[in-house]
């Protein structure tokens, strides 16, 4: 007999399912010279796409890598914020930047790290950084990752975070057209990352507005329903409410997910090109030499002694 418990909310960020799918689909956009290695380890890249979320509460400095509160900096945020980290630190200060999120800057750091891993021909680092980088890029494409009102808590819409990023993709992503063609070289990575963040922020108002408008037309007992998930009776947005909200967004979730897959594949490819296009076939049987837990051991060793204050997310 299943153990029944009432539970609300859904997975954090894009949701484990969506993060894994984004990384997996990105592999198929790579040229054959990269696919010989990436396809061999596609399951690793898929399963480990969620590692950054698992580290949020265990690793100091991890939480701020997932978001940026653009509204903290005013209406001209995209114009006044320096696109590169050192310039931003000089202008605003590192503590303030980290407090309000650093996802567009951290993606640039991770991009440099992946390029270095390719140059070193380290199969372990290539795979680990690729998986993490895919996660951060996907986060940058989420509208609610660009605002202080990240879970609707400032507008009485608590739970919208997991609703948009997890519930909707899990219900409708199988219908999305995710064929994007082969990966292309990104000449201006910093500019492209900031454009992605800007596009996410521009979509944020409709994410909140349409949910609020639709809620006003629904009775409470119709907005939510209970479904059995992993032997747990879970309270979540009903399929009827989800379908109408998804339609109101007019393809927004699909567009952001497509853009995520596109950029992940493009940046993996760009890092490989910038590293001199090393022969990855030599690494096919190398495999990860250490597990994710061992790789992060140095960062995690003292976390129990430190109280980590991070932005909360709605988790399953």
C-alpha positions as CSV (number, residue, x, y, z in Angstrom):
1,X,0.0,0.0,0.0
2,X,1.3,3.4,-0.9
3,X,2.1,5.8,2.0
4,X,0.0,8.9,1.6
5,X,1.0,12.3,2.6
6,X,-0.3,15.7,1.5
7,X,2.4,17.9,-0.1
8,X,2.4,21.0,-2.1
9,X,4.8,22.5,-4.6
10,X,7.1,20.9,-7.1
11,X,10.8,20.6,-8.0
12,X,13.1,23.6,-7.7
13,X,14.4,25.6,-10.7
14,X,13.6,24.1,-14.2
15,X,12.7,20.9,-12.3
16,X,14.9,17.9,-12.3
17,X,13.1,16.4,-15.3
18,X,13.6,19.6,-17.4
19,X,17.2,20.1,-16.5
20,X,18.0,16.6,-17.4
21,X,16.2,16.9,-20.7
22,X,17.9,20.1,-21.7
23,X,21.4,18.6,-21.2
24,X,20.4,15.4,-23.0
25,X,19.0,17.2,-26.1
26,X,22.0,19.5,-26.3
27,X,24.2,16.5,-26.9
28,X,22.5,15.8,-30.2
29,X,23.3,19.2,-31.5
30,X,27.1,18.6,-31.3
31,X,29.3,17.8,-34.4
32,X,30.3,14.2,-34.8
33,X,33.8,14.9,-33.5
34,X,32.2,15.8,-30.1
35,X,29.3,13.3,-30.2
36,X,31.8,10.4,-30.2
37,X,32.6,11.4,-26.6
38,X,29.4,13.2,-25.4
39,X,27.1,10.4,-26.6
40,X,29.2,7.8,-24.8
41,X,28.5,9.7,-21.5
42,X,25.1,11.1,-22.3
43,X,23.6,9.4,-19.3
44,X,26.2,11.0,-17.1
45,X,25.4,14.5,-18.5
46,X,21.7,13.8,-18.1
47,X,21.7,12.6,-14.6
48,X,24.3,15.0,-13.3
49,X,22.5,18.0,-14.8
50,X,20.9,18.5,-11.4
51,X,24.1,18.5,-9.3
52,X,24.2,22.3,-8.8
53,X,20.7,22.1,-7.2
54,X,21.9,19.3,-4.9
55,X,24.8,21.5,-3.8
56,X,22.7,24.6,-3.1
57,X,22.5,24.0,0.7
58,X,25.9,22.2,1.1
59,X,28.4,24.4,-0.7
60,X,29.2,27.9,0.2
61,X,28.8,30.2,-2.8
62,X,26.6,27.9,-4.8
63,X,23.2,29.4,-4.3
64,X,24.0,32.8,-6.0
65,X,25.1,31.0,-9.2
66,X,21.5,30.2,-10.1
67,X,19.8,33.7,-10.4
68,X,20.2,37.4,-10.6
69,X,17.7,39.9,-9.2
70,X,17.7,42.5,-11.9
71,X,14.9,44.5,-10.4
72,X,17.3,45.4,-7.5
73,X,19.3,47.5,-9.9
74,X,16.4,49.4,-11.3
75,X,14.8,49.6,-14.7
76,X,18.2,50.3,-16.4
77,X,19.8,47.2,-14.9
78,X,20.8,45.7,-18.2
79,X,22.4,48.9,-19.3
80,X,24.3,49.8,-16.2
81,X,25.5,46.3,-15.0
82,X,29.0,45.5,-16.4
83,X,28.9,42.4,-18.5
84,X,32.2,41.1,-17.1
85,X,32.9,40.1,-13.5
86,X,35.9,42.2,-12.6
87,X,34.3,45.3,-13.9
88,X,31.1,44.5,-12.0
89,X,33.1,44.0,-8.8
90,X,34.9,47.3,-9.2
91,X,31.6,49.1,-9.8
92,X,29.3,47.5,-7.3
93,X,31.3,45.3,-4.9
94,X,31.5,41.6,-4.7
95,X,29.3,41.1,-1.6
96,X,26.5,43.0,-3.1
97,X,26.7,41.2,-6.4
98,X,26.6,37.8,-4.7
99,X,23.7,38.8,-2.5
100,X,21.6,39.5,-5.6
101,X,22.8,36.6,-7.8
102,X,25.6,36.2,-10.3
103,X,24.4,33.7,-12.9
104,X,25.4,35.6,-16.0
105,X,28.9,36.1,-14.7
106,X,29.3,32.6,-13.4
107,X,28.4,31.1,-16.7
108,X,31.3,33.0,-18.2
109,X,33.6,31.5,-15.5
110,X,32.3,28.0,-16.1
111,X,32.8,28.5,-19.9
112,X,36.5,29.4,-19.2
113,X,36.8,26.3,-17.0
114,X,35.4,24.0,-19.7
115,X,37.7,25.4,-22.3
116,X,40.6,24.7,-20.0
117,X,39.3,21.1,-19.3
118,X,39.3,20.5,-23.1
119,X,42.9,21.8,-23.4
120,X,43.9,19.5,-20.6
121,X,42.0,16.6,-22.2
122,X,40.6,15.7,-18.8
123,X,37.5,13.5,-19.4
124,X,36.4,13.9,-15.8
125,X,36.5,17.7,-15.8
126,X,34.9,18.0,-19.2
127,X,31.9,15.9,-18.2
128,X,31.5,17.5,-14.7
129,X,31.8,21.1,-16.0
130,X,29.6,20.4,-19.0
131,X,26.9,19.1,-16.8
132,X,27.1,22.0,-14.4
133,X,27.3,24.6,-17.2
134,X,24.2,23.2,-18.8
135,X,22.4,23.7,-15.6
136,X,23.4,27.4,-15.1
137,X,22.6,28.2,-18.7
138,X,19.2,26.7,-18.4
139,X,18.6,28.7,-15.1
140,X,19.5,31.9,-16.9
141,X,16.6,31.3,-19.3
142,X,14.0,31.2,-16.6
143,X,12.0,34.4,-16.1
144,X,11.6,33.9,-12.3
145,X,15.3,33.7,-11.9
146,X,15.7,37.4,-12.7
147,X,13.5,38.9,-9.9
148,X,13.3,39.2,-6.2
149,X,9.7,37.9,-6.5
150,X,11.2,34.5,-7.6
151,X,8.3,32.5,-6.1
152,X,5.5,35.0,-6.3
153,X,5.9,35.6,-2.6
154,X,5.6,39.3,-3.0
155,X,2.4,39.2,-5.0
156,X,0.5,36.4,-3.2
157,X,1.4,33.8,-5.8
158,X,3.5,31.4,-3.7
159,X,4.3,28.3,-5.6
160,X,4.5,29.8,-9.1
161,X,8.2,29.0,-9.3
162,X,7.8,25.3,-9.4
163,X,4.5,25.6,-11.4
164,X,6.2,27.3,-14.3
165,X,9.5,25.5,-14.2
166,X,8.5,22.0,-13.3
167,X,4.8,21.3,-13.6
168,X,4.3,22.8,-17.1
169,X,7.4,21.2,-18.7
170,X,6.5,17.8,-17.3
171,X,3.0,18.0,-18.6
172,X,3.6,19.6,-22.0
173,X,7.3,19.3,-23.1
174,X,6.7,16.1,-25.0
175,X,4.8,18.2,-27.5
176,X,7.6,20.8,-28.0
177,X,9.6,21.0,-31.2
178,X,13.1,20.7,-29.9
179,X,15.0,20.1,-33.1
180,X,17.4,23.1,-33.4
181,X,20.0,21.9,-35.9
182,X,23.7,21.7,-35.4
183,X,25.5,23.8,-32.8
184,X,27.1,27.1,-33.9
185,X,30.1,29.0,-32.6
186,X,29.3,31.9,-30.3
187,X,31.6,34.8,-31.0
188,X,30.4,37.0,-28.1
189,X,29.5,34.7,-25.2
190,X,29.1,37.4,-22.6
191,X,26.7,39.4,-24.8
192,X,24.7,36.3,-25.6
193,X,24.4,35.3,-22.0
194,X,23.2,38.8,-21.0
195,X,20.7,38.8,-23.9
196,X,19.3,35.5,-22.6
197,X,18.9,37.0,-19.1
198,X,17.3,40.1,-20.6
199,X,14.9,38.0,-22.6
200,X,14.0,36.0,-19.4
201,X,13.4,39.2,-17.5
202,X,11.2,40.6,-20.3
203,X,8.9,37.5,-20.0
204,X,8.7,37.7,-16.2
205,X,5.7,40.1,-16.1
206,X,3.5,37.9,-18.2
207,X,4.4,34.8,-16.0
208,X,3.0,36.6,-13.0
209,X,0.1,38.5,-14.7
210,X,-1.4,35.6,-16.5
211,X,-1.4,33.3,-13.5
212,X,-3.1,36.0,-11.4
213,X,-5.7,36.7,-14.0
214,X,-6.5,33.0,-14.4
215,X,-6.6,32.4,-10.7
216,X,-9.4,35.0,-10.4
217,X,-11.6,32.9,-12.8
218,X,-11.0,29.5,-11.0
219,X,-12.5,28.2,-7.8
220,X,-9.9,27.0,-5.3
221,X,-11.0,23.3,-5.6
222,X,-10.5,23.5,-9.4
223,X,-7.1,25.2,-9.3
224,X,-5.4,22.4,-7.4
225,X,-5.7,18.6,-7.5
226,X,-4.0,15.6,-5.8
227,X,-1.8,13.2,-7.8
228,X,0.2,10.2,-6.6
229,X,3.9,10.8,-7.3
230,X,6.5,8.5,-6.0
231,X,4.0,6.9,-3.7
232,X,3.1,10.3,-2.2
233,X,-0.2,12.0,-2.6
234,X,0.8,15.4,-3.8
235,X,-1.2,18.6,-4.0
236,X,-0.3,20.5,-7.3
237,X,-1.9,22.7,-9.9
238,X,-4.7,20.8,-11.7
239,X,-4.3,19.7,-15.3
240,X,-7.1,22.0,-16.3
241,X,-5.5,25.1,-14.7
242,X,-2.1,24.1,-16.0
243,X,-3.4,23.7,-19.6
244,X,-5.2,27.1,-19.6
245,X,-2.1,28.8,-18.1
246,X,0.2,27.1,-20.6
247,X,-2.1,28.3,-23.5
248,X,-2.2,31.8,-22.1
249,X,1.6,31.9,-22.1
250,X,1.4,31.2,-25.9
251,X,4.5,29.0,-26.2
252,X,6.7,30.9,-23.7
253,X,7.9,27.8,-21.8
254,X,8.7,26.1,-25.1
255,X,10.6,29.1,-26.3
256,X,12.7,29.4,-23.2
257,X,13.4,25.7,-23.1
258,X,14.4,25.7,-26.8
259,X,16.7,28.6,-26.2
260,X,18.3,26.8,-23.3
261,X,19.0,23.7,-25.4
262,X,20.4,25.9,-28.1
263,X,22.8,27.8,-25.9
264,X,24.0,24.8,-24.0
265,X,25.0,23.0,-27.2
266,X,26.5,26.1,-28.7
267,X,28.6,26.9,-25.7
268,X,29.9,23.4,-25.3
269,X,30.9,23.5,-28.9
270,X,32.4,27.0,-28.6
271,X,34.6,25.9,-25.7
272,X,35.8,22.9,-27.7
273,X,36.7,25.1,-30.6
274,X,38.4,27.6,-28.4
275,X,40.5,24.8,-26.9
276,X,41.8,23.9,-30.4
277,X,39.3,21.1,-31.2
278,X,41.1,18.3,-29.3
279,X,40.5,14.8,-30.4
280,X,37.8,13.6,-28.0
281,X,37.8,10.0,-29.4
282,X,41.0,9.5,-27.3
283,X,38.9,10.1,-24.2
284,X,36.0,7.8,-25.0
285,X,37.1,5.1,-22.5
286,X,38.6,7.5,-20.0
287,X,35.3,8.0,-18.1
288,X,34.9,10.1,-14.9
289,X,37.8,9.3,-12.6
290,X,36.1,10.5,-9.5
291,X,32.5,10.9,-8.5
292,X,30.7,14.2,-8.1
293,X,30.8,13.7,-4.3
294,X,34.6,13.3,-4.3
295,X,35.1,16.2,-6.7
296,X,33.2,18.5,-4.4
297,X,34.6,17.1,-1.1
298,X,36.9,20.0,-0.4
299,X,34.0,22.5,-0.8
300,X,31.7,20.5,1.4
301,X,33.9,19.5,4.3
302,X,33.0,22.3,6.6
303,X,29.4,23.0,5.6
304,X,27.9,21.4,8.7
305,X,29.7,24.0,10.8
306,X,28.3,26.9,8.9
307,X,24.8,28.3,8.7
308,X,24.1,28.8,5.0
309,X,21.5,31.4,4.2
310,X,20.3,30.8,0.7
311,X,17.3,31.7,-1.4
312,X,14.6,29.0,-0.7
313,X,13.0,27.0,-3.5
314,X,9.9,24.8,-3.5
315,X,11.1,21.2,-3.5
316,X,9.4,17.8,-3.9
